[in-house]
């Protein structure tokens, strides 16, 4: 099973709002919940990645995934909360 699929250009154009997400380097795009685990979709730069608890992201690690939220554990014991952008 692949983590990435190509989307036709016409679909991207129809489904995309220009400048809807902040230009920040790391943005939560969505969360997915199954019977045994949760995953999140994070936009890092211009690419979208699927992550799960334990995934390393540079100096951070995904500590928890909830409905519309991801908690990152940063070095030094700090945590960061990512929430879905306001709709």
Secondary structure, DSSP 8 states (H G I E B T S, - for coil): --S-----HHHHHHH--TT-S---SEEEEEEEE-SS-EEEEEEETTEEEEEETT-EETTEEEEEEETTEEEEEEGGG-EEEEE----
